Amino acid sequence: MKKSDVSNATMSKEVHKVDSLERENVTKEDSESFEMSQTDRRSPTPTPSNSSTCSTLSQKRIDHVFSEIRSVQDGGEKYSQITNEILFMIVKDNLPLNTSEKAGFQHFMKKVLPHFKIPGRTAITHLLDTKFDVLHNIIKDHLYNVKCLSVTADVWTDNLNTQSFLGATGHYIHNGKFVNIFLCLEELDEKHTADFLKEKLLENFRKWNIDILKIKALVTDNGANITKACEQIVQKSKHLPCFSHTLNLVAIKIVEEENVNLLIGSVKNIVRFFKHSVVAADELRKLSTLKLISSVPTRWHSTYHMLERFLRLRTEIGIVLLKFPKGPTMLTGFELQEIDEIIQLLRPLEMVSTEMSGDHYVTCSKVIPIVNILQQQVIDLNLQTERAESLKTSLLEELNKRFGKVEEVGVLAIATVLDPRFSVNFMLYIRATNMIYF
């Protein structure tokens, strides 16, 4: 055997010996550490000065235990508090009345408060009725002391069940904050004549202790019956057509024009194809995480968003449609340009509609400035296609038809003059003068 082999063998033995010793030491240390930790767990050494205190805090007196159990049972103090919180949760989150009877909720409550008797649907319904009566009287007294308020009212139809409802909401300022109170949502079981709607509104005003003289503005849609009903309740100058509803009429008129409707119909066909074809939808998902948006006939906003998303995904849509010879034909480059310019015309309407739909900030004083800005933005658009230019002309005509006399509406003009955010910037100086002396 070579000398080098002997040296290597000797070194290997020494290394192995050292490793064995190290493993023995580590094992011994770990064993001692484990024994010490187990000893500490079994026999904790309390601090002499705090030992009696810790013992006292860790154990409750038997009478306290029974007292806590009684407090969460029917009639106890905590029972009433917890039940009220359940009622609040159901109302606040618009949950069904049988929420307390559902297995998940009952499992949760059994873990949190095993001795609490959960009220069922019948009890919840009765308690909510009682709570409503109490709060109704509180709100009545509160509204009686309100110096002035505005009311928005609307008649709408549930097409699924062919039922009509009257809804009304009160708006006022309390301690510098906007307050909105839902006054009614009442089913209408008679023909919607002006007299019938008038009596329904007056009935709800009386129910909530609202003095008619305190109503400074009554806002509704442009329906003839509700308009006539409101003008019989308050002065004609205090009845305001809803700005958002009027703007909605402008937008619907534009997107339903025959010249534009044909182009929008082509986009709808392509979107419908992707919604009904799983294979095509899968191919589109491979190219983009964005989805196509379908339009809803009663919501012009959905048409705008459908066109906007379609234009954004035009490249990916074109690639996918090439794989489906029997699918709809992709729009031409010129048609895509027309879609782009239609979106440019609709975008200001969408932005204004969103801005004016808030209920926690002043919108009345914004109407006149926004109408003027909206008209100017449409005028300034530089459009290249004949279809878009024709649509632009129609849009300006419709805006002038619906909002041409908006500066002559006293409530809106005065609100604009008094709002420090806006200067007196009416289109006609004589109108501003008339409003200041109104």
Secondary structure as UniProt FT lines:
FT   HELIX           3..42
FT   HELIX           48..50
FT   HELIX           51..58
FT   HELIX           62..71
FT   TURN            74..75
FT   HELIX           77..92
FT   TURN            93..94
FT   HELIX           97..101
FT   HELIX           103..112
FT   TURN            114..115
FT   HELIX           121..144
FT   STRAND          149..158
FT   TURN            159..162
FT   STRAND          163..174
FT   TURN            175..176
FT   STRAND          177..188
FT   HELIX           194..207
FT   TURN            208..209
FT   HELIX           212..214
FT   STRAND          215..220
FT   HELIX           224..233
FT   HELIX           236..238
FT   STRAND          239..241
FT   HELIX           243..255
FT   HELIX           258..276
FT   HELIX           278..287
FT   TURN            297..298
FT   HELIX           300..312
FT   HELIX           314..321
FT   TURN            322..323
FT   TURN            325..326
FT   HELIX           333..355
FT   TURN            356..357
FT   HELIX           364..366
FT   HELIX           367..380
FT   HELIX           386..403
FT   TURN            404..405
FT   HELIX           406..408
FT   HELIX           410..418
FT   TURN            420..421
FT   HELIX           429..436
//
